[in-house]
Amino acid sequence: MDTKKILETFNQAMEFKKNGDFISAEKNYKEILSITTSLPEVYYNLALVYARMFKFYDAIENMKIYLKFEPDDIEGRYFLSTYYFMLRDFDKGIELFESRISKTHTIMSEAKTYGNLYSDIPFWNGEDLKDKVIFVYYEAGLGDTLMYFRYLQELSKLCKKVYFKPQVALLSLFAENRGDVKIIMHLNERISKECDYQCPIMSLPYLLGFHNENMFIHSDKFIHASKKKTEYYKQTYFNNDLLKICIKWQGNTLIGGERAITAKSFEKIFNLANSQIYSVQVNDGQEQLNELASKYNIIDLGSTFNDFSDTAGAIANADIVICNDTSVAHLAGAMGIKTYVILPEYYDWRWHDDLSKCYWYDSIKLYQKHTTWEDVVDKIYNDILINL
């Protein structure tokens, strides 16, 4: 075996992968496999390359070979789960998804925050919940919590009581949509003693036994805005006969920078006749409105928001929401508002390989960037005109 050549070819493949030249990277990894089939790192990285090329069946095949070498590798199991998810094969991917890093980090964080109050509560592993009390808590981002909130009501049908701890920004919104679920700000001694089990929210569909045919329950209007806040925003900002369009272009750039658009990229939308544009952008990115203020009448709603209950009250009055892959997309979809979501070239598993339909939300239409953000906005502009 020519070890030197293998190492050089592998390093070159890694460089190609890093620079986005996936075809060249694939060629190099295959060249190594023609010499030896005993290096698990080659299969692992080839799987990652195939995933970026949207060749998910090939990605699955190579990651499965890698896991034969490294069956307990958490990242490998997680990536394999997302490849199955991209193909909407939850039956094969959902147990593997329990290896996700966000779950591990969340459990560590909860244990550090609450100590024995938390660690003394057994994990739920699918046991019968009749007459039982369960503590469920958020993990990962705001969009994930909004997306998985649909499973809490299903859980509440099986047990005596559900306590759910969301992110602070979602507390008021979920309190307004709690149903039979008890929304709490933090775990305390009384609740800890009452609970029979605990569970991170993104494990619910797996432990509840959901399958391919019923994974996408409640794909429309499972979250509602406060009537009081909806009316406030209607009277204060939306009391007109124009086409009301809410936009957001940026989320948390620390973990999703590739999803961030710019406000200026929406310029064609700003020129729609008989329309009023509203910004629901908050925090970073909000300053971009200053560059547009002299040219366009964009109403800044983001400055009025204290939490997602306010956001929901505002967008409940919108005819259309246009945004990047962010928490507002999940909120608008969960509320059943007509929403155009702009995805980057390489997007998250939850939108799947078939973008002709949004499986999680009936009211969302998906668009993928292939060249520029402006090209995607052009397509949305034309779709709006067609549907007026």
Contacts in CASP RR format, 6 or more apart in sequence:
PFRMAT RR
TARGET T0000
AUTHOR 0000-0000-0000
METHOD contacts of the structure
MODEL  1
MDTKKILETFNQAMEFKKNGDFISAEKNYKEILSITTSLPEVYYNLALVY
ARMFKFYDAIENMKIYLKFEPDDIEGRYFLSTYYFMLRDFDKGIELFESR
ISKTHTIMSEAKTYGNLYSDIPFWNGEDLKDKVIFVYYEAGLGDTLMYFR
YLQELSKLCKKVYFKPQVALLSLFAENRGDVKIIMHLNERISKECDYQCP
IMSLPYLLGFHNENMFIHSDKFIHASKKKTEYYKQTYFNNDLLKICIKWQ
GNTLIGGERAITAKSFEKIFNLANSQIYSVQVNDGQEQLNELASKYNIID
LGSTFNDFSDTAGAIANADIVICNDTSVAHLAGAMGIKTYVILPEYYDWR
WHDDLSKCYWYDSIKLYQKHTTWEDVVDKIYNDILINL
1 35 0 8 1.000
1 36 0 8 1.000
2 35 0 8 1.000
5 35 0 8 1.000
6 32 0 8 1.000
6 35 0 8 1.000
6 36 0 8 1.000
6 39 0 8 1.000
9 28 0 8 1.000
9 31 0 8 1.000
9 32 0 8 1.000
10 28 0 8 1.000
10 29 0 8 1.000
10 32 0 8 1.000
10 39 0 8 1.000
10 41 0 8 1.000
10 42 0 8 1.000
12 28 0 8 1.000
13 24 0 8 1.000
13 25 0 8 1.000
13 28 0 8 1.000
13 29 0 8 1.000
13 32 0 8 1.000
13 45 0 8 1.000
14 25 0 8 1.000
14 45 0 8 1.000
16 22 0 8 1.000
16 24 0 8 1.000
16 25 0 8 1.000
16 28 0 8 1.000
17 25 0 8 1.000
17 45 0 8 1.000
17 48 0 8 1.000
17 49 0 8 1.000
17 52 0 8 1.000
20 52 0 8 1.000
22 49 0 8 1.000
22 52 0 8 1.000
22 53 0 8 1.000
23 53 0 8 1.000
25 45 0 8 1.000
25 49 0 8 1.000
26 46 0 8 1.000
26 49 0 8 1.000
26 50 0 8 1.000
26 53 0 8 1.000
29 42 0 8 1.000
29 45 0 8 1.000
29 46 0 8 1.000
29 49 0 8 1.000
30 46 0 8 1.000
32 39 0 8 1.000
32 42 0 8 1.000
33 42 0 8 1.000
33 46 0 8 1.000
40 65 0 8 1.000
40 66 0 8 1.000
40 69 0 8 1.000
40 70 0 8 1.000
43 62 0 8 1.000
43 63 0 8 1.000
43 65 0 8 1.000
43 66 0 8 1.000
43 69 0 8 1.000
44 62 0 8 1.000
44 63 0 8 1.000
44 66 0 8 1.000
44 76 0 8 1.000
46 62 0 8 1.000
47 58 0 8 1.000
47 59 0 8 1.000
47 60 0 8 1.000
47 62 0 8 1.000
47 63 0 8 1.000
47 66 0 8 1.000
47 79 0 8 1.000
47 80 0 8 1.000
47 83 0 8 1.000
48 59 0 8 1.000
48 79 0 8 1.000
50 56 0 8 1.000
50 58 0 8 1.000
50 59 0 8 1.000
50 62 0 8 1.000
51 59 0 8 1.000
51 79 0 8 1.000
51 82 0 8 1.000
51 83 0 8 1.000
51 86 0 8 1.000
52 346 0 8 1.000
54 353 0 8 1.000
56 83 0 8 1.000
56 86 0 8 1.000
56 87 0 8 1.000
56 353 0 8 1.000
57 87 0 8 1.000
59 79 0 8 1.000
59 83 0 8 1.000
60 80 0 8 1.000
60 83 0 8 1.000
60 84 0 8 1.000
63 76 0 8 1.000
63 79 0 8 1.000
63 80 0 8 1.000
63 83 0 8 1.000
64 80 0 8 1.000
66 73 0 8 1.000
66 76 0 8 1.000
67 73 0 8 1.000
67 76 0 8 1.000
67 77 0 8 1.000
67 80 0 8 1.000
70 76 0 8 1.000
74 99 0 8 1.000
74 101 0 8 1.000
74 104 0 8 1.000
75 99 0 8 1.000
75 101 0 8 1.000
76 99 0 8 1.000
77 96 0 8 1.000
77 99 0 8 1.000
78 96 0 8 1.000
78 97 0 8 1.000
78 99 0 8 1.000
78 100 0 8 1.000
78 101 0 8 1.000
80 93 0 8 1.000
80 96 0 8 1.000
81 93 0 8 1.000
81 94 0 8 1.000
81 95 0 8 1.000
81 96 0 8 1.000
81 97 0 8 1.000
81 99 0 8 1.000
81 100 0 8 1.000
82 97 0 8 1.000
82 349 0 8 1.000
83 349 0 8 1.000
84 90 0 8 1.000
84 92 0 8 1.000
84 93 0 8 1.000
84 96 0 8 1.000
85 93 0 8 1.000
85 97 0 8 1.000
85 349 0 8 1.000
85 350 0 8 1.000
85 352 0 8 1.000
86 349 0 8 1.000
86 352 0 8 1.000
86 353 0 8 1.000
87 352 0 8 1.000
87 353 0 8 1.000
88 212 0 8 1.000
88 352 0 8 1.000
88 354 0 8 1.000
88 359 0 8 1.000
89 212 0 8 1.000
90 205 0 8 1.000
90 210 0 8 1.000
90 211 0 8 1.000
90 212 0 8 1.000
90 215 0 8 1.000
91 211 0 8 1.000
91 212 0 8 1.000
94 205 0 8 1.000
94 206 0 8 1.000
94 210 0 8 1.000
95 206 0 8 1.000
97 202 0 8 1.000
97 206 0 8 1.000
98 203 0 8 1.000
98 206 0 8 1.000
100 202 0 8 1.000
102 139 0 8 1.000
102 140 0 8 1.000
102 144 0 8 1.000
102 202 0 8 1.000
103 139 0 8 1.000
103 200 0 8 1.000
103 202 0 8 1.000
103 203 0 8 1.000
105 139 0 8 1.000
106 137 0 8 1.000
106 138 0 8 1.000
106 139 0 8 1.000
106 140 0 8 1.000
106 200 0 8 1.000
107 200 0 8 1.000
110 118 0 8 1.000
110 137 0 8 1.000
110 187 0 8 1.000
111 118 0 8 1.000
111 119 0 8 1.000
113 187 0 8 1.000
114 187 0 8 1.000
114 192 0 8 1.000
117 187 0 8 1.000
117 188 0 8 1.000
117 189 0 8 1.000
117 192 0 8 1.000
118 187 0 8 1.000
118 192 0 8 1.000
118 198 0 8 1.000
120 192 0 8 1.000
121 135 0 8 1.000
121 192 0 8 1.000
121 195 0 8 1.000
121 196 0 8 1.000
121 197 0 8 1.000
121 198 0 8 1.000
122 196 0 8 1.000
122 197 0 8 1.000
122 198 0 8 1.000
123 197 0 8 1.000
123 198 0 8 1.000
123 199 0 8 1.000
124 134 0 8 1.000
124 197 0 8 1.000
124 198 0 8 1.000
124 199 0 8 1.000
124 207 0 8 1.000
125 207 0 8 1.000
126 207 0 8 1.000
127 197 0 8 1.000
129 155 0 8 1.000
129 158 0 8 1.000
129 159 0 8 1.000
129 160 0 8 1.000
129 196 0 8 1.000
129 197 0 8 1.000
130 158 0 8 1.000
130 159 0 8 1.000
130 160 0 8 1.000
131 159 0 8 1.000
131 160 0 8 1.000
132 159 0 8 1.000
132 160 0 8 1.000
132 196 0 8 1.000
132 197 0 8 1.000
133 159 0 8 1.000
133 160 0 8 1.000
133 161 0 8 1.000
133 162 0 8 1.000
133 163 0 8 1.000
133 194 0 8 1.000
133 195 0 8 1.000
133 196 0 8 1.000
133 197 0 8 1.000
134 155 0 8 1.000
134 159 0 8 1.000
134 161 0 8 1.000
134 162 0 8 1.000
134 163 0 8 1.000
134 195 0 8 1.000
134 196 0 8 1.000
134 197 0 8 1.000
134 198 0 8 1.000
134 199 0 8 1.000
135 163 0 8 1.000
135 165 0 8 1.000
135 187 0 8 1.000
135 191 0 8 1.000
135 192 0 8 1.000
135 195 0 8 1.000
135 197 0 8 1.000
135 198 0 8 1.000
135 199 0 8 1.000
136 152 0 8 1.000
136 155 0 8 1.000
136 162 0 8 1.000
136 163 0 8 1.000
136 164 0 8 1.000
136 165 0 8 1.000
136 198 0 8 1.000
136 199 0 8 1.000
136 200 0 8 1.000
136 201 0 8 1.000
136 204 0 8 1.000
137 164 0 8 1.000
137 165 0 8 1.000
137 187 0 8 1.000
137 198 0 8 1.000
137 199 0 8 1.000
137 200 0 8 1.000
137 201 0 8 1.000
138 144 0 8 1.000
138 145 0 8 1.000
138 165 0 8 1.000
138 166 0 8 1.000
138 167 0 8 1.000
138 170 0 8 1.000
138 200 0 8 1.000
138 201 0 8 1.000
139 145 0 8 1.000
139 200 0 8 1.000
139 201 0 8 1.000
139 202 0 8 1.000
140 202 0 8 1.000
141 167 0 8 1.000
141 252 0 8 1.000
141 327 0 8 1.000
142 167 0 8 1.000
142 169 0 8 1.000
142 170 0 8 1.000
142 308 0 8 1.000
142 327 0 8 1.000
142 330 0 8 1.000
143 326 0 8 1.000
143 327 0 8 1.000
143 329 0 8 1.000
143 330 0 8 1.000
143 331 0 8 1.000
144 201 0 8 1.000
144 202 0 8 1.000
145 166 0 8 1.000
145 167 0 8 1.000
145 170 0 8 1.000
145 201 0 8 1.000
146 170 0 8 1.000
146 223 0 8 1.000
146 327 0 8 1.000
146 330 0 8 1.000
146 331 0 8 1.000
146 334 0 8 1.000
147 330 0 8 1.000
147 334 0 8 1.000
147 350 0 8 1.000
147 360 0 8 1.000
148 201 0 8 1.000
148 202 0 8 1.000
148 204 0 8 1.000
148 205 0 8 1.000
149 174 0 8 1.000
149 177 0 8 1.000
149 201 0 8 1.000
149 222 0 8 1.000
149 223 0 8 1.000
149 334 0 8 1.000
150 217 0 8 1.000
150 218 0 8 1.000
150 222 0 8 1.000
150 334 0 8 1.000
151 201 0 8 1.000
151 204 0 8 1.000
151 205 0 8 1.000
151 208 0 8 1.000
151 210 0 8 1.000
151 217 0 8 1.000
152 162 0 8 1.000
152 164 0 8 1.000
152 181 0 8 1.000
152 201 0 8 1.000
152 204 0 8 1.000
153 179 0 8 1.000
153 180 0 8 1.000
153 181 0 8 1.000
153 218 0 8 1.000
153 222 0 8 1.000
154 204 0 8 1.000
154 208 0 8 1.000
154 217 0 8 1.000
155 162 0 8 1.000
155 181 0 8 1.000
155 204 0 8 1.000
155 208 0 8 1.000
156 162 0 8 1.000
156 179 0 8 1.000
156 180 0 8 1.000
156 181 0 8 1.000
157 180 0 8 1.000
158 208 0 8 1.000
161 182 0 8 1.000
161 194 0 8 1.000
162 180 0 8 1.000
162 181 0 8 1.000
162 182 0 8 1.000
163 181 0 8 1.000
163 182 0 8 1.000
163 184 0 8 1.000
163 191 0 8 1.000
163 195 0 8 1.000
164 174 0 8 1.000
164 181 0 8 1.000
164 182 0 8 1.000
164 183 0 8 1.000
164 184 0 8 1.000
164 201 0 8 1.000
165 183 0 8 1.000
165 184 0 8 1.000
165 185 0 8 1.000
165 186 0 8 1.000
165 187 0 8 1.000
166 174 0 8 1.000
166 183 0 8 1.000
168 185 0 8 1.000
168 307 0 8 1.000
169 307 0 8 1.000
169 308 0 8 1.000
170 307 0 8 1.000
170 308 0 8 1.000
171 183 0 8 1.000
171 185 0 8 1.000
171 307 0 8 1.000
172 307 0 8 1.000
172 308 0 8 1.000
172 309 0 8 1.000
173 223 0 8 1.000
173 307 0 8 1.000
173 308 0 8 1.000
173 309 0 8 1.000
173 311 0 8 1.000
173 312 0 8 1.000
174 181 0 8 1.000
174 183 0 8 1.000
175 183 0 8 1.000
176 224 0 8 1.000
176 225 0 8 1.000
176 226 0 8 1.000
176 309 0 8 1.000
177 222 0 8 1.000
177 223 0 8 1.000
177 224 0 8 1.000
184 191 0 8 1.000
199 207 0 8 1.000
205 215 0 8 1.000
210 217 0 8 1.000
216 359 0 8 1.000
216 360 0 8 1.000
219 359 0 8 1.000
219 360 0 8 1.000
219 361 0 8 1.000
219 362 0 8 1.000
220 333 0 8 1.000
220 336 0 8 1.000
220 361 0 8 1.000
220 362 0 8 1.000
220 363 0 8 1.000
221 334 0 8 1.000
221 335 0 8 1.000
221 336 0 8 1.000
222 334 0 8 1.000
223 312 0 8 1.000
223 331 0 8 1.000
223 334 0 8 1.000
223 335 0 8 1.000
224 312 0 8 1.000
224 335 0 8 1.000
225 309 0 8 1.000
225 312 0 8 1.000
225 313 0 8 1.000
225 315 0 8 1.000
225 316 0 8 1.000
225 335 0 8 1.000
226 309 0 8 1.000
226 312 0 8 1.000
226 313 0 8 1.000
229 309 0 8 1.000
229 310 0 8 1.000
229 312 0 8 1.000
229 313 0 8 1.000
229 314 0 8 1.000
230 312 0 8 1.000
230 313 0 8 1.000
230 316 0 8 1.000
230 317 0 8 1.000
232 313 0 8 1.000
233 301 0 8 1.000
233 313 0 8 1.000
233 314 0 8 1.000
233 316 0 8 1.000
233 317 0 8 1.000
234 317 0 8 1.000
237 278 0 8 1.000
237 299 0 8 1.000
237 301 0 8 1.000
237 314 0 8 1.000
237 317 0 8 1.000
238 244 0 8 1.000
238 278 0 8 1.000
238 317 0 8 1.000
238 318 0 8 1.000
240 276 0 8 1.000
242 274 0 8 1.000
242 275 0 8 1.000
242 276 0 8 1.000
243 272 0 8 1.000
243 274 0 8 1.000
243 275 0 8 1.000
243 276 0 8 1.000
243 319 0 8 1.000
243 320 0 8 1.000
243 384 0 8 1.000
243 388 0 8 1.000
244 275 0 8 1.000
244 276 0 8 1.000
244 278 0 8 1.000
244 317 0 8 1.000
244 318 0 8 1.000
244 319 0 8 1.000
244 320 0 8 1.000
245 269 0 8 1.000
245 272 0 8 1.000
245 275 0 8 1.000
245 276 0 8 1.000
245 277 0 8 1.000
245 278 0 8 1.000
245 318 0 8 1.000
245 319 0 8 1.000
245 320 0 8 1.000
245 321 0 8 1.000
245 322 0 8 1.000
246 278 0 8 1.000
246 279 0 8 1.000
246 280 0 8 1.000
246 301 0 8 1.000
246 314 0 8 1.000
246 315 0 8 1.000
246 318 0 8 1.000
246 320 0 8 1.000
246 321 0 8 1.000
246 322 0 8 1.000
246 323 0 8 1.000
246 328 0 8 1.000
246 332 0 8 1.000
247 263 0 8 1.000
247 266 0 8 1.000
247 269 0 8 1.000
247 277 0 8 1.000
247 278 0 8 1.000
247 279 0 8 1.000
247 280 0 8 1.000
247 281 0 8 1.000
247 321 0 8 1.000
247 322 0 8 1.000
247 323 0 8 1.000
248 279 0 8 1.000
248 280 0 8 1.000
248 281 0 8 1.000
248 321 0 8 1.000
248 322 0 8 1.000
248 323 0 8 1.000
248 324 0 8 1.000
248 326 0 8 1.000
248 328 0 8 1.000
249 260 0 8 1.000
249 261 0 8 1.000
249 262 0 8 1.000
249 263 0 8 1.000
249 265 0 8 1.000
249 266 0 8 1.000
249 281 0 8 1.000
249 285 0 8 1.000
249 288 0 8 1.000
249 323 0 8 1.000
249 324 0 8 1.000
250 260 0 8 1.000
250 261 0 8 1.000
250 262 0 8 1.000
250 281 0 8 1.000
250 284 0 8 1.000
250 285 0 8 1.000
250 324 0 8 1.000
250 326 0 8 1.000
251 259 0 8 1.000
251 260 0 8 1.000
251 284 0 8 1.000
251 324 0 8 1.000
251 326 0 8 1.000
251 327 0 8 1.000
253 260 0 8 1.000
253 284 0 8 1.000
258 344 0 8 1.000
258 346 0 8 1.000
259 324 0 8 1.000
259 325 0 8 1.000
259 326 0 8 1.000
259 343 0 8 1.000
259 344 0 8 1.000
259 347 0 8 1.000
260 324 0 8 1.000
261 324 0 8 1.000
261 342 0 8 1.000
261 373 0 8 1.000
262 288 0 8 1.000
262 373 0 8 1.000
263 279 0 8 1.000
263 281 0 8 1.000
263 285 0 8 1.000
263 288 0 8 1.000
263 289 0 8 1.000
263 291 0 8 1.000
263 292 0 8 1.000
264 288 0 8 1.000
264 291 0 8 1.000
264 292 0 8 1.000
265 372 0 8 1.000
265 373 0 8 1.000
265 374 0 8 1.000
265 377 0 8 1.000
266 277 0 8 1.000
266 322 0 8 1.000
266 377 0 8 1.000
267 374 0 8 1.000
267 377 0 8 1.000
268 374 0 8 1.000
268 377 0 8 1.000
268 378 0 8 1.000
268 381 0 8 1.000
269 275 0 8 1.000
269 277 0 8 1.000
269 322 0 8 1.000
269 377 0 8 1.000
269 380 0 8 1.000
269 381 0 8 1.000
269 384 0 8 1.000
270 277 0 8 1.000
270 292 0 8 1.000
270 295 0 8 1.000
270 296 0 8 1.000
270 298 0 8 1.000
272 381 0 8 1.000
272 384 0 8 1.000
276 297 0 8 1.000
276 299 0 8 1.000
277 296 0 8 1.000
277 297 0 8 1.000
277 298 0 8 1.000
277 299 0 8 1.000
278 298 0 8 1.000
278 299 0 8 1.000
278 301 0 8 1.000
278 314 0 8 1.000
278 318 0 8 1.000
279 286 0 8 1.000
279 289 0 8 1.000
279 298 0 8 1.000
279 299 0 8 1.000
279 300 0 8 1.000
279 301 0 8 1.000
279 302 0 8 1.000
280 301 0 8 1.000
280 302 0 8 1.000
280 305 0 8 1.000
280 311 0 8 1.000
280 314 0 8 1.000
280 315 0 8 1.000
280 321 0 8 1.000
280 323 0 8 1.000
280 328 0 8 1.000
281 288 0 8 1.000
281 289 0 8 1.000
281 302 0 8 1.000
282 302 0 8 1.000
282 305 0 8 1.000
286 300 0 8 1.000
286 302 0 8 1.000
286 303 0 8 1.000
289 298 0 8 1.000
289 300 0 8 1.000
292 298 0 8 1.000
301 314 0 8 1.000
302 311 0 8 1.000
302 314 0 8 1.000
304 310 0 8 1.000
304 314 0 8 1.000
305 311 0 8 1.000
305 314 0 8 1.000
308 327 0 8 1.000
308 331 0 8 1.000
311 328 0 8 1.000
311 331 0 8 1.000
312 331 0 8 1.000
312 335 0 8 1.000
315 321 0 8 1.000
315 328 0 8 1.000
315 331 0 8 1.000
315 332 0 8 1.000
315 335 0 8 1.000
315 337 0 8 1.000
316 335 0 8 1.000
316 337 0 8 1.000
318 332 0 8 1.000
318 337 0 8 1.000
319 338 0 8 1.000
320 337 0 8 1.000
320 338 0 8 1.000
320 339 0 8 1.000
320 340 0 8 1.000
320 384 0 8 1.000
321 328 0 8 1.000
321 329 0 8 1.000
321 332 0 8 1.000
321 337 0 8 1.000
321 338 0 8 1.000
321 339 0 8 1.000
321 340 0 8 1.000
322 339 0 8 1.000
322 340 0 8 1.000
322 342 0 8 1.000
322 380 0 8 1.000
323 329 0 8 1.000
323 332 0 8 1.000
323 339 0 8 1.000
323 340 0 8 1.000
323 341 0 8 1.000
323 342 0 8 1.000
324 341 0 8 1.000
324 342 0 8 1.000
324 343 0 8 1.000
325 341 0 8 1.000
325 342 0 8 1.000
325 343 0 8 1.000
325 344 0 8 1.000
325 347 0 8 1.000
325 348 0 8 1.000
325 351 0 8 1.000
329 339 0 8 1.000
329 341 0 8 1.000
329 364 0 8 1.000
330 361 0 8 1.000
332 339 0 8 1.000
332 363 0 8 1.000
332 364 0 8 1.000
333 339 0 8 1.000
333 360 0 8 1.000
333 361 0 8 1.000
333 362 0 8 1.000
333 363 0 8 1.000
333 364 0 8 1.000
334 361 0 8 1.000
335 363 0 8 1.000
336 361 0 8 1.000
336 362 0 8 1.000
336 363 0 8 1.000
337 363 0 8 1.000
338 363 0 8 1.000
339 361 0 8 1.000
339 363 0 8 1.000
339 364 0 8 1.000
339 365 0 8 1.000
340 364 0 8 1.000
340 365 0 8 1.000
340 367 0 8 1.000
340 380 0 8 1.000
340 383 0 8 1.000
341 351 0 8 1.000
341 358 0 8 1.000
341 364 0 8 1.000
341 365 0 8 1.000
341 366 0 8 1.000
341 367 0 8 1.000
342 367 0 8 1.000
342 369 0 8 1.000
342 373 0 8 1.000
342 376 0 8 1.000
342 377 0 8 1.000
342 380 0 8 1.000
343 351 0 8 1.000
343 355 0 8 1.000
343 366 0 8 1.000
343 367 0 8 1.000
343 368 0 8 1.000
343 369 0 8 1.000
344 368 0 8 1.000
344 369 0 8 1.000
345 368 0 8 1.000
345 369 0 8 1.000
345 370 0 8 1.000
347 368 0 8 1.000
350 360 0 8 1.000
351 358 0 8 1.000
351 366 0 8 1.000
352 359 0 8 1.000
355 366 0 8 1.000
355 367 0 8 1.000
355 368 0 8 1.000
358 364 0 8 1.000
358 365 0 8 1.000
358 366 0 8 1.000
365 383 0 8 1.000
367 376 0 8 1.000
367 379 0 8 1.000
367 380 0 8 1.000
368 376 0 8 1.000
369 375 0 8 1.000
369 376 0 8 1.000
END
